[in-house]
Amino acid sequence: MATEVTDATFENEVLQNDKPVLVDFWAEWCGPCHAVAPVLERIAEEKNLKLVKVNIDENQESRAPLRDPVDPQHDPLRGRRTEGECRRGDAQGDARALARVG
């Protein structure tokens, strides 16, 4: 089950977490975001990753230090280090990339 994270909780829930965290930067208007959500849930469970969701329309500060602050994407993070990056255009490729994390 994904945890909703805001700009106010991002530092504690993601950057200071001892466990690897899969961050789903999503938007309500993003169809592929909704389509890939069950895949992210499954990968997080299989790889023992904490899954968090950040609505980029409501929480823009969390994205600023990482990557493109506008485009929805999901990033596996370990502390402040990005372990990889997945854009929404290729769900199968994204799933393969995320499967290597953990």
C-alpha positions in Angstrom: 0.0 0.0 0.0 1.4 3.4 -1.0 1.8 6.2 1.5 0.8 9.7 0.4 3.7 12.1 0.9 3.6 15.9 0.8 6.3 18.6 0.6 6.1 18.8 4.4 6.7 15.0 4.9 9.0 14.2 2.0 12.3 14.8 3.9 11.3 12.4 6.7 9.4 9.8 4.7 11.8 9.5 1.8 15.2 11.2 2.2 15.8 10.1 5.8 14.3 6.7 5.4 16.7 3.8 6.1 14.8 1.5 3.6 14.9 2.1 -0.2 11.9 4.1 -1.2 10.1 4.0 -4.6 8.7 7.4 -5.2 5.7 7.7 -7.5 5.6 11.4 -8.7 2.1 11.4 -10.2 -0.7 13.7 -11.2 -4.5 13.2 -11.3 -4.7 14.2 -15.0 -2.0 11.6 -15.9 -3.7 8.5 -17.4 -0.5 6.4 -17.4 0.1 7.3 -13.8 -3.1 5.5 -12.9 -2.4 2.6 -15.2 1.0 1.9 -13.8 0.0 2.2 -10.1 -0.8 -1.5 -9.6 2.5 -2.4 -11.2 4.4 -0.1 -8.8 2.5 -1.7 -5.8 3.6 -5.2 -6.9 7.2 -4.2 -7.5 7.4 -2.5 -4.2 6.1 -5.5 -2.4 8.3 -8.0 -4.3 11.4 -5.9 -3.8 10.6 -4.9 -0.2 10.6 -1.2 -1.1 8.5 1.5 0.6 6.2 3.0 -1.9 5.2 6.6 -1.6 3.1 8.8 -3.9 3.7 12.5 -4.4 1.1 14.5 -6.2 3.2 16.9 -8.3 0.5 19.4 -8.8 0.0 19.9 -5.1 3.7 19.3 -3.9 6.1 20.9 -6.3 9.0 21.5 -3.8 9.7 17.8 -3.3 10.6 17.4 -7.0 12.8 20.5 -7.3 16.1 19.0 -6.2 15.7 15.7 -8.0 14.7 16.0 -11.7 12.1 17.6 -14.0 9.7 19.2 -11.6 6.7 19.0 -14.1 6.7 15.6 -15.7 5.2 12.7 -13.7 7.6 9.8 -13.1 8.6 7.3 -10.5 12.1 7.2 -9.0 13.6 4.5 -6.7 15.6 6.4 -4.1 18.1 5.3 -1.4 18.5 8.3 0.9 19.2 11.2 -1.3 20.6 9.1 -4.2 18.4 8.3 -7.1 18.8 4.6 -8.0 17.2 5.0 -11.4 14.5 6.9 -13.2 11.4 5.8 -15.1 9.2 8.0 -17.2 5.6 7.2 -17.9 5.9 6.5 -21.6 7.1 2.8 -21.4 5.4 0.9 -18.5 7.0 -2.4 -19.4 10.5 -0.9 -19.7 9.9 1.0 -16.4 8.8 -2.2 -14.7 12.0 -4.0 -15.9 14.1 -1.1 -14.7 12.4 -1.0 -11.3 12.8 -4.8 -10.9 16.6 -4.3 -10.9 16.3 -2.0 -7.8 16.3 -3.2 -4.3 
